[in-house]
Amino acid sequence: MKIIKSLAMVFTSTVVVACTATAPKAVNPAAADTETVDGSVPKQTIIRPAPRADNNQIASPDDISRLQAQVTALQEQLIKVTSDTGAILKLSQILIANNQVQSASSLSATDSQVNSKKTVRNSSGSLKKVLQKLEDIAPNSLGAFGIVSSYTAGKQWVLIRFNRQTGETWLADNSGWNTLSEIDELEISQYDVHLIRADQDKKGYVASRIDRRTGDTWWLNKKQWVVYQ
């Protein structure tokens, strides 16, 4: 039995060695057909493939830091340019406003000079008119008031008092002085009143009033002055 086991082991070893000897060897294609000068086979050279370029490579932290610094510098320059532009625009607006104010002041000064000359001329004309009016209404030697009187056919004594400047008139009766009414308001001027006997009139007299400055006249209708046209 021991001999049989030994033969089996020898047979198995022989088969393994034969299989190993007949197995193909891995040959480098780049060195398969090359030979040395002396005909010996050179040593195999291992050639590693070149690394492929990858577009999805992740940037290093240093590259990111430099990029952030550049972006920050650009932002600061943009802020500075914007600030300078705003300051220039504001200065331009101030200069325009100052020019408008100066132009308006110049026009106002010119208008004021023209208006002053017109005012002086108008004032001179107005002053002459005022002086003329004051001369017209100035009280004369007869005084501010005057009185006219007359007897009627019935032996009635008629008295009318008047204000030479205002034109107001009063008629005397037993109770005192009664104001004669007016249709329109009178202006300050120089007035004169005339009273005469008139037998054909129911009152027994007629009265008239004249504005010596304008020439307006009135006649007395009962107890009211009516403009005579």
C-alpha positions as semicolon CSV with decimal commas, in nm:
position;residue;x (nm);y (nm);z (nm)
1;M;0,000;0,000;0,000
2;K;0,274;0,242;0,082
3;I;0,427;0,182;-0,261
4;I;0,099;0,262;-0,433
5;K;0,060;0,588;-0,236
6;S;0,413;0,688;-0,327
7;L;0,353;0,623;-0,696
8;A;0,034;0,830;-0,686
9;M;0,210;1,126;-0,530
10;V;0,492;1,103;-0,788
11;F;0,238;1,095;-1,070
12;T;0,052;1,397;-0,936
13;S;0,371;1,597;-0,901
14;T;0,469;1,511;-1,257
15;V;0,136;1,630;-1,394
16;V;0,159;1,962;-1,205
17;V;0,511;2,027;-1,331
18;A;0,410;1,952;-1,687
19;C;0,113;2,188;-1,674
20;T;0,329;2,461;-1,535
21;A;0,587;2,416;-1,809
22;T;0,329;2,426;-2,089
23;A;0,141;2,742;-1,951
24;P;0,189;3,061;-2,173
25;K;0,400;3,336;-2,029
26;A;0,282;3,706;-2,029
27;V;0,488;3,895;-2,277
28;N;0,506;4,280;-2,302
29;P;0,390;4,374;-2,653
30;A;0,640;4,656;-2,671
31;A;0,932;4,420;-2,602
32;A;0,809;4,098;-2,773
33;D;0,998;4,145;-3,098
34;T;1,313;4,309;-2,959
35;E;1,641;4,131;-2,920
36;T;1,984;4,237;-2,802
37;V;2,293;4,229;-3,020
38;D;2,418;3,906;-2,874
39;G;2,078;3,746;-2,928
40;S;1,977;3,736;-2,565
41;V;1,627;3,843;-2,456
42;P;1,629;4,181;-2,279
43;K;1,463;4,243;-1,953
44;Q;1,100;4,338;-1,972
45;T;1,022;4,711;-1,928
46;I;0,700;4,806;-1,758
47;I;0,534;5,104;-1,933
48;R;0,268;5,285;-1,730
49;P;-0,010;5,476;-1,915
50;A;0,009;5,858;-1,907
51;P;-0,243;6,020;-1,672
52;R;-0,551;6,156;-1,849
53;A;-0,648;6,518;-1,817
54;D;-0,961;6,554;-1,607
55;N;-1,175;6,867;-1,658
56;N;-1,355;6,806;-1,332
57;Q;-1,048;6,846;-1,115
58;I;-1,114;7,034;-0,784
59;A;-0,914;7,356;-0,738
60;S;-0,677;7,374;-0,448
61;P;-0,750;7,601;-0,146
62;D;-0,470;7,839;-0,251
63;D;-0,629;7,894;-0,593
64;I;-0,967;7,966;-0,430
65;S;-0,811;8,216;-0,191
66;R;-0,636;8,403;-0,476
67;L;-0,962;8,414;-0,674
68;Q;-1,154;8,552;-0,375
69;A;-0,889;8,819;-0,323
70;Q;-0,917;8,929;-0,687
71;V;-1,298;8,949;-0,665
72;T;-1,275;9,155;-0,346
73;A;-1,029;9,398;-0,510
74;L;-1,261;9,440;-0,810
75;Q;-1,557;9,510;-0,577
76;E;-1,359;9,775;-0,388
77;Q;-1,259;9,945;-0,715
78;L;-1,622;9,941;-0,835
79;I;-1,741;10,095;-0,505
80;K;-1,476;10,368;-0,530
81;V;-1,569;10,449;-0,891
82;T;-1,941;10,462;-0,798
83;S;-1,867;10,691;-0,503
84;D;-1,656;10,924;-0,717
85;T;-1,929;10,936;-0,983
86;G;-2,194;11,024;-0,721
87;A;-1,975;11,301;-0,578
88;I;-1,914;11,446;-0,926
89;L;-2,288;11,435;-1,003
90;K;-2,374;11,606;-0,673
91;L;-2,113;11,877;-0,735
92;S;-2,253;11,936;-1,084
93;Q;-2,605;11,975;-0,941
94;I;-2,479;12,226;-0,683
95;L;-2,301;12,429;-0,953
96;I;-2,615;12,431;-1,171
97;A;-2,830;12,542;-0,874
98;N;-2,584;12,822;-0,790
99;N;-2,587;12,943;-1,150
100;Q;-2,968;12,944;-1,152
101;V;-2,978;13,142;-0,825
102;Q;-2,725;13,393;-0,958
103;S;-2,920;13,430;-1,283
104;A;-3,245;13,478;-1,091
105;S;-3,076;13,734;-0,863
106;S;-2,943;13,924;-1,164
107;L;-3,286;13,926;-1,327
108;S;-3,446;14,032;-0,999
109;A;-3,195;14,315;-0,961
110;T;-3,261;14,430;-1,317
111;D;-3,637;14,407;-1,268
112;S;-3,606;14,592;-0,938
113;Q;-3,416;14,875;-1,105
114;V;-3,676;14,898;-1,383
115;N;-3,962;14,878;-1,133
116;S;-3,793;15,141;-0,917
117;K;-3,774;15,380;-1,209
118;K;-4,137;15,312;-1,296
119;T;-4,234;15,355;-0,931
120;V;-4,053;15,689;-0,914
121;R;-4,230;15,810;-1,227
122;N;-4,565;15,679;-1,107
123;S;-4,504;15,827;-0,763
124;S;-4,423;16,162;-0,917
125;G;-4,744;16,153;-1,117
126;S;-4,943;16,037;-0,818
127;L;-4,785;16,303;-0,598
128;K;-4,882;16,573;-0,845
129;K;-5,238;16,444;-0,848
130;V;-5,249;16,432;-0,468
131;L;-5,112;16,785;-0,439
132;Q;-5,361;16,906;-0,697
133;K;-5,642;16,736;-0,510
134;L;-5,525;16,881;-0,180
135;E;-5,518;17,224;-0,337
136;D;-5,867;17,171;-0,474
137;I;-6,014;17,058;-0,143
138;A;-5,810;17,285;0,079
139;P;-6,035;17,503;0,291
140;N;-6,055;17,858;0,171
141;S;-6,087;18,173;0,373
142;L;-6,460;18,111;0,408
143;G;-6,403;17,807;0,633
144;A;-6,509;17,441;0,613
145;F;-6,882;17,509;0,644
146;G;-7,119;17,744;0,472
147;I;-7,483;17,847;0,505
148;V;-7,745;17,979;0,264
149;S;-8,091;18,119;0,347
150;S;-8,400;18,273;0,190
151;Y;-8,760;18,378;0,266
152;T;-9,046;18,216;0,089
153;A;-9,364;18,383;-0,028
154;G;-9,528;18,253;0,291
155;K;-9,272;18,439;0,499
156;Q;-9,096;18,113;0,593
157;W;-8,731;18,137;0,663
158;V;-8,529;17,853;0,496
159;L;-8,177;17,769;0,616
160;I;-7,939;17,512;0,460
161;R;-7,601;17,440;0,609
162;F;-7,338;17,251;0,407
163;N;-6,986;17,117;0,438
164;R;-6,765;17,265;0,169
165;Q;-6,536;16,957;0,155
166;T;-6,775;16,661;0,201
167;G;-7,083;16,813;0,038
168;E;-7,308;16,714;0,328
169;T;-7,611;16,936;0,382
170;W;-7,861;16,998;0,660
171;L;-8,202;17,167;0,652
172;A;-8,311;17,364;0,957
173;D;-8,658;17,323;1,108
174;N;-8,810;17,368;1,450
175;S;-8,640;17,050;1,584
176;G;-8,290;17,141;1,465
177;W;-8,070;17,044;1,170
178;N;-8,199;16,752;0,963
179;T;-7,965;16,584;0,714
180;L;-8,071;16,598;0,352
181;S;-8,043;16,254;0,190
182;E;-7,813;16,154;-0,097
183;I;-7,861;15,910;-0,384
184;D;-7,487;15,840;-0,424
185;E;-7,190;15,871;-0,192
186;L;-6,995;16,193;-0,236
187;E;-6,621;16,230;-0,275
188;I;-6,402;16,476;-0,092
189;S;-6,393;16,789;-0,304
190;Q;-6,510;17,154;-0,297
191;Y;-6,885;17,207;-0,287
192;D;-7,106;17,507;-0,296
193;V;-7,483;17,537;-0,233
194;H;-7,724;17,801;-0,369
195;L;-8,075;17,876;-0,239
196;I;-8,331;18,119;-0,390
197;R;-8,697;18,203;-0,350
198;A;-8,936;18,035;-0,597
199;D;-9,303;18,124;-0,565
200;Q;-9,406;17,869;-0,831
201;D;-9,249;17,582;-0,638
202;K;-9,455;17,400;-0,374
203;K;-9,170;17,434;-0,125
204;G;-9,149;17,805;-0,193
205;Y;-8,777;17,780;-0,278
206;V;-8,529;17,593;-0,494
207;A;-8,178;17,479;-0,400
208;S;-7,884;17,355;-0,606
209;R;-7,537;17,218;-0,528
210;I;-7,224;17,210;-0,737
211;D;-6,890;17,032;-0,715
212;R;-6,650;17,311;-0,802
213;R;-6,372;17,065;-0,887
214;T;-6,562;16,829;-1,121
215;G;-6,861;17,042;-1,220
216;D;-7,121;16,786;-1,104
217;T;-7,450;16,945;-0,999
218;W;-7,755;16,843;-0,799
219;W;-8,098;16,992;-0,735
220;L;-8,306;16,946;-0,423
221;N;-8,620;16,739;-0,474
222;K;-8,818;16,773;-0,152
223;K;-8,551;16,660;0,098
224;Q;-8,319;16,464;-0,133
225;W;-8,041;16,570;-0,369
226;V;-8,086;16,448;-0,727
227;V;-7,814;16,460;-0,993
228;Y;-7,892;16,723;-1,251
229;Q;-7,820;16,597;-1,605
